Amino acid sequence: MKRLVATVLLSAWTLAASAAGTHYIMRVDGLACPYCAYGIEKKLKQIDGVQRIDVDLNKGLVQVDVAEGVELRKPQMIRLFQEAGFTFRSMKAQPE
């Protein structure tokens, strides 16, 4: 019985880990300090399905991984960055 439960749990974990979402790369102007990155991360974390956020201040890039079925839309990101005081430049989406 324990082996069956362990197998089911392992299968569920593997399935969840293999469910592919989308990786977004956004170019943003005005990111200058760690506080800027924190502000962006805080806003992005409010979106359901956001799993990972990486802000590269030197390159002006914000990378976001979202769960399968979640889509970030350009108008939504333009508004989010404007409200945070930054200038949204572009966005590319890549399947994970």
FENHU-V453245 format. One record per residue. N is the residue number from 1. PSI is psi as a letter, one per 40 degrees, with the letter a starting at -180 (NA if undefined). OMEGA is omega in whole degrees, 0 to 359 (none if undefined). Layout:
[[N & PSI & OMEGA] [N & PSI & OMEGA]]
This chain:
[[1 & d & 180] [2 & d & 180] [3 & d & 179] [4 & d & 180] [5 & d & 179] [6 & d & 180] [7 & d & 179] [8 & d & 180] [9 & d & 178] [10 & d & 178] [11 & d & 180] [12 & d & 179] [13 & d & 179] [14 & d & 179] [15 & d & 180] [16 & d & 181] [17 & d & 182] [18 & e & 178] [19 & h & 186] [20 & h & 174] [21 & a & 181] [22 & i & 177] [23 & h & 180] [24 & h & 174] [25 & h & 182] [26 & h & 176] [27 & h & 185] [28 & h & 176] [29 & i & 174] [30 & e & 178] [31 & h & 187] [32 & e & 186] [33 & i & 179] [34 & d & 177] [35 & d & 175] [36 & d & 180] [37 & d & 180] [38 & d & 180] [39 & d & 179] [40 & d & 180] [41 & d & 181] [42 & d & 179] [43 & d & 182] [44 & d & 180] [45 & e & 178] [46 & e & 180] [47 & h & 179] [48 & h & 177] [49 & e & 177] [50 & h & 185] [51 & d & 183] [52 & i & 179] [53 & h & 176] [54 & h & 180] [55 & h & 176] [56 & h & 184] [57 & d & 183] [58 & d & 182] [59 & e & 182] [60 & f & 182] [61 & i & 173] [62 & h & 180] [63 & h & 184] [64 & h & 172] [65 & h & 179] [66 & i & 180] [67 & i & 177] [68 & h & 179] [69 & e & 179] [70 & h & 180] [71 & h & 172] [72 & h & 182] [73 & i & 183] [74 & d & 180] [75 & d & 178] [76 & d & 181] [77 & d & 177] [78 & d & 180] [79 & d & 181] [80 & d & 182] [81 & d & 178] [82 & d & 179] [83 & d & 179] [84 & e & 177] [85 & f & 182] [86 & i & 181] [87 & h & 177] [88 & h & 180] [89 & d & 183] [90 & i & 179] [91 & h & 174] [92 & i & 177] [93 & h & 178] [94 & h & 175] [95 & i & 178] [96 & NA & none]]
